[in-house]
């Protein structure tokens, strides 16, 4: 939807270790990612991002993903920062 916006990379998931320490570290890393993401006005004010962050069940996610797949990406650039 935002062809000129750089999205922070999503941290990789290492499923091999599931200790409490690793879970807490993963939560911290994901918190940093989300803070970086919502620091970008286009994403902070986006209803799809807001809706995704409020999902509490799998069926809502499936429906929201289907709705998002139907959306057309922006074909024009509204704002560019250097």
BAROPA-98832 format. One record per residue: z, x, y of N, C-alpha, C, O in turn; residue number from 0; chain; residue in one letter. Coordinates in Angstrom, 3 decimals. Atoms other than C-alpha are relative to their C-alpha. Layout:
<rs>
R      n.zz      n.xx      n.yy     ca.zz     ca.xx     ca.yy      c.zz      c.xx      c.yy      o.zz      o.xx      o.yy  resi  chain  resn
R         Z         X         Y         Z         X         Y         Z         X         Y         Z         X         Y   NUM      A     A
...
</rs>
This chain:
<rs>
R      n.zz      n.xx      n.yy     ca.zz     ca.xx     ca.yy      c.zz      c.xx      c.yy      o.zz      o.xx      o.yy  resi  chain  resn
R     0.000     0.803    -1.199     0.000     0.000     0.000     0.000     0.847     1.265    -0.452     0.388     2.314     0      A     X
R    -0.089    -0.877    -1.168     0.583     2.940     2.351    -0.674     1.327    -0.335    -0.002     2.283    -0.724     1      A     X
R     0.734    -1.176     0.463    -2.139     5.509     1.700     0.362     1.300     0.709     0.138     2.374     0.149     2      A     X
R    -0.326    -1.236    -0.705    -0.908     7.989     4.305     1.474     0.370    -0.111     1.888     1.414     0.393     3      A     X
R    -1.446    -0.246     0.088     2.798     7.772     3.461     0.334     0.826    -1.241    -0.112     0.506    -2.343     4      A     X
R    -0.432    -0.828     1.125     4.331    10.463     1.274     1.277    -0.605    -0.573     2.270    -0.785     0.132     5      A     X
R    -1.151     0.585     0.684     6.713     8.966    -1.261     0.808     1.139    -0.622     0.237     2.008    -1.281     6      A     X
R    -0.804    -1.037     0.644     9.639    11.150    -2.329    -0.173    -0.083    -1.509    -0.286    -1.181    -2.055     7      A     X
R     0.175     0.049     1.460     9.268    12.164    -5.985     1.217    -0.618    -0.681     2.360    -0.374    -0.294     8      A     X
R    -1.085     0.597     0.788    11.297    10.150    -8.468     0.522     1.085    -0.935    -0.262     1.737    -1.625     9      A     X
R    -0.560    -1.047     0.872    13.689    12.479   -10.305    -0.317    -0.265    -1.461    -0.306    -1.409    -1.916    10      A     X
R     0.296     0.130     1.423    12.792    13.157   -13.919     1.246    -0.429    -0.763     2.373    -0.104    -0.389    11      A     X
R    -1.098     0.463     0.834    14.906    11.536   -16.582     0.040     0.850    -1.263    -0.972     1.013    -1.944    12      A     X
R    -0.187    -0.788     1.218    16.288    13.704   -19.366     0.903    -0.796    -0.927     2.126    -0.776    -0.788    13      A     X
R    -0.731     0.927     0.863    17.319    11.289   -22.088     0.789     0.698    -1.104     1.540     0.040    -1.823    14      A     X
R    -0.659    -0.679     1.112    18.618    13.980   -24.456     1.517     0.079     0.163     2.248     0.129    -0.826    15      A     X
R    -1.444    -0.119    -0.229    22.051    14.189   -22.822     0.521    -1.260     0.666    -0.021    -1.707     1.677    16      A     X
R    -0.555     1.240    -0.543    24.175    11.121   -22.177     1.501     0.114     0.237     2.224    -0.875     0.121    17      A     X
R    -1.421    -0.140    -0.269    27.565    12.559   -21.343     0.317    -0.631     1.351    -0.578    -0.850     2.168    18      A     X
R    -0.419     0.598    -1.267    29.559    11.046   -18.498    -0.401     0.898     1.167    -0.833     0.410     2.212    19      A     X
R     0.362    -0.956    -1.057    28.937    14.189   -16.451    -1.486    -0.105     0.358    -1.851    -0.098     1.534    20      A     X
R     1.442     0.097    -0.237    25.161    13.890   -16.876    -0.371    -1.338     0.639    -1.253    -1.394     1.496    21      A     X
R     0.252     1.320    -0.590    25.201    10.172   -16.056     0.375     0.015     1.479    -0.375    -0.486     2.317    22      A     X
R    -0.429    -0.072    -1.397    27.155    10.830   -12.861    -0.944     0.858     0.830    -1.232     0.524     1.980    23      A     X
R     0.969    -0.854    -0.711    24.755    13.650   -11.889    -1.293    -0.764     0.253    -1.859    -0.692     1.343    24      A     X
R     1.229     0.801    -0.151    21.769    11.354   -12.492     0.181    -1.059     1.087    -0.734    -1.307     1.872    25      A     X
R    -0.262     1.002    -1.028    23.377     8.677   -10.332    -0.041     0.630     1.395    -0.578     0.027     2.324    26      A     X
R     0.047    -0.694    -1.295    23.845    11.193    -7.485    -1.439     0.317     0.406    -1.827     0.122     1.557    27      A     X
R     1.398    -0.346    -0.281    20.224    12.348    -7.757    -0.785    -1.244     0.389    -1.580    -1.200     1.327    28      A     X
R     0.695     1.244    -0.338    18.951     8.753    -7.732     0.450    -0.539     1.352    -0.344    -1.140     2.076    29      A     X
R    -0.490     0.404    -1.322    21.154     8.020    -4.713    -0.709     0.782     1.087    -1.104     0.210     2.103    30      A     X
R     0.741    -0.813    -0.978    19.535    10.930    -2.848    -1.436    -0.514     0.140    -1.957    -0.632     1.249    31      A     X
R     1.371     0.517    -0.017    16.098     9.596    -3.829    -0.084    -1.299     0.799    -0.949    -1.446     1.662    32      A     X
R     0.037     1.288    -0.702    16.873     6.072    -2.618     0.286     0.161     1.491    -0.322    -0.525     2.312    33      A     X
R    -0.267    -0.252    -1.418    18.333     7.373     0.646    -1.232     0.577     0.694    -1.545     0.206     1.825    34      A     X
R     1.244    -0.537    -0.567    15.156     9.403     1.220    -1.038    -1.104     0.156    -1.726    -1.182     1.174    35      A     X
R     0.989     1.077    -0.028    13.022     6.366     0.385     0.268    -0.977     1.135    -0.645    -1.312     1.890    36      A     X
R    -0.270     0.984    -1.050    14.791     3.946     2.699     0.104     0.640     1.381     0.232    -0.061     2.385    37      A     X
R     0.074    -0.686    -1.285    14.768     6.586     5.415    -1.387    -0.107     0.623    -1.574     0.223     1.794    38      A     X
R     1.379     0.166    -0.471    11.044     5.856     5.736    -0.161    -1.457     0.436    -0.042    -2.358    -0.394    39      A     X
R     0.036     1.384    -0.511    10.579     2.767     7.972    -0.912    -0.944    -0.784    -0.561    -2.106    -0.986    40      A     X
R     0.925     0.871     0.733     7.576     1.434     6.011     0.621    -0.523    -1.288     0.340    -1.648    -1.699    41      A     X
R    -0.628     0.417     1.253     9.656     1.292     2.840     1.312    -0.741     0.254     1.650    -1.678    -0.469    42      A     X
R    -1.269     0.656    -0.320    12.964     0.310     4.427    -0.232    -1.457     0.370     0.590    -2.317     0.052    43      A     X
R     0.304     1.352    -0.463    11.311    -2.786     5.933    -0.946    -0.754    -0.931    -1.473    -1.801    -0.555    44      A     X
R     0.939     0.605     0.936     9.204    -3.632     2.863     0.728    -0.977    -0.926     1.710    -0.615    -1.574    45      A     X
R    -0.635     1.038     0.814    10.076    -6.885     1.067    -0.069     0.318    -1.500     0.827    -0.062    -2.253    46      A     X
R     0.114    -0.357     1.414     8.832    -5.516    -2.283     1.067     1.024    -0.383     1.681     0.909    -1.443    47      A     X
R    -1.035    -1.008     0.269    11.155    -2.499    -2.095     1.368    -0.675     0.010     2.188    -0.441    -0.877    48      A     X
R    -1.279     0.711    -0.088    14.039    -4.713    -1.002     0.227    -0.863    -1.241     1.317    -0.866    -1.814    49      A     X
R    -0.112     0.850     1.186    13.349    -7.153    -3.837     0.263     0.811    -1.252     1.080     0.422    -2.087    50      A     X
R    -0.197    -0.863     1.168    13.118    -4.347    -6.397     1.448     0.480    -0.078     2.045     0.496    -1.155    51      A     X
R    -1.370    -0.515    -0.011    16.489    -2.967    -5.333     1.031    -1.085    -0.293     2.171    -0.774    -0.640    52      A     X
R    -0.926     1.104     0.256    18.065    -6.417    -5.749    -0.158    -0.627    -1.383     0.577    -1.556    -1.715    53      A     X
R     0.253     0.565     1.334    16.725    -7.131    -9.274     1.229     0.162    -0.889     1.859     1.220    -0.924    54      A     X
R    -1.148    -0.041     0.905    19.426    -8.000   -11.783    -0.394    -0.294    -1.453     0.435    -0.149    -2.351    55      A     X
R     0.395     0.286     1.379    17.384    -8.990   -14.858    -1.461     0.380    -0.228    -2.252     0.478     0.710    56      A     X
R     1.333    -0.470     0.369    14.259    -7.932   -16.718    -1.125    -0.967     0.315    -2.218    -0.540     0.684    57      A     X
R     1.076     0.964    -0.242    12.307   -11.165   -16.301    -0.398    -0.022     1.476    -1.570    -0.201     1.806    58      A     X
R     0.314    -0.066    -1.431    12.570   -10.939   -12.516    -0.864     1.217     0.291    -1.794     1.148     1.095    59      A     X
R     0.790    -1.210    -0.184    11.227    -7.388   -12.700    -1.442    -0.203    -0.451    -2.378     0.193     0.244    60      A     X
R     1.347     0.248     0.528     8.263    -8.454   -14.836    -0.802    -0.857     0.978    -1.965    -0.560     1.253    61      A     X
R     0.688     0.881    -0.945     7.384   -11.247   -12.390    -0.328     0.729     1.297    -1.426     0.585     1.836    62      A     X
R     0.219    -0.723    -1.247     7.780    -9.020    -9.351    -1.106     1.041    -0.161    -1.919     1.230     0.744    63      A     X
R     1.052    -0.983     0.262     5.592    -6.323   -10.920    -1.359    -0.680    -0.036    -2.325    -0.161     0.524    64      A     X
R     1.256     0.742     0.061     2.889    -8.895   -11.666    -0.449    -0.407     1.403    -1.631    -0.304     1.732    65      A     X
R     0.329     0.375    -1.377     3.048   -10.136    -8.063    -0.478     1.217     0.791    -1.429     1.127     1.567    66      A     X
R     0.383    -1.221    -0.709     2.846    -6.574    -6.765    -1.373     0.499    -0.424    -2.133     1.011     0.397    67      A     X
R     1.312    -0.430     0.488    -0.158    -5.794    -8.966    -1.133    -0.819     0.618    -2.267    -0.347     0.701    68      A     X
R     1.016     0.860    -0.609    -2.003    -8.696    -7.306    -0.237     0.337     1.475    -1.254    -0.052     2.048    69      A     X
R     0.117    -0.313    -1.429    -1.413    -7.321    -3.793    -1.103     1.027     0.232    -1.310     1.931    -0.577    70      A     X
R     1.053    -0.933    -0.359    -4.256    -5.515    -2.105     0.605     1.125     0.833     1.415     0.870     1.725    71      A     X
R    -0.505    -1.103    -0.806    -3.536    -2.037    -0.753    -0.615    -0.028     1.398    -1.694    -0.585     1.600    72      A     X
R     0.542    -0.110    -1.357    -4.001    -1.356     2.952    -1.271     0.831    -0.024    -1.333     1.862    -0.693    73      A     X
R     1.248    -0.752    -0.073    -7.521    -0.216     3.720    -0.159     0.671     1.358    -1.114     1.415     1.579    74      A     X
R     0.043    -0.643    -1.307    -6.790     0.836     7.290     1.298     0.764     0.226     2.331     0.457    -0.369    75      A     X
R    -1.168    -0.801    -0.328    -4.397     3.380     8.697     0.535    -0.493     1.335    -0.165    -0.457     2.347    76      A     X
R    -0.617     0.516    -1.211    -1.999     1.911    11.238     0.707     1.079     0.804     0.801     0.987     2.028    77      A     X
R    -0.821    -0.990    -0.666     0.032     5.011    12.014    -0.091     1.315    -0.763    -0.030     1.317    -1.992    78      A     X
R     0.039    -1.315     0.631    -0.240     8.741    11.313     0.931     0.927     0.758     0.877     1.009     1.985    79      A     X
R    -0.864    -1.003    -0.596     2.414    11.371    11.930    -0.400     1.356    -0.521    -0.810     1.495    -1.673    80      A     X
R     0.310    -1.361     0.455     1.822    15.082    11.798     1.220     0.880     0.107     1.159     2.063    -0.230    81      A     X
</rs>
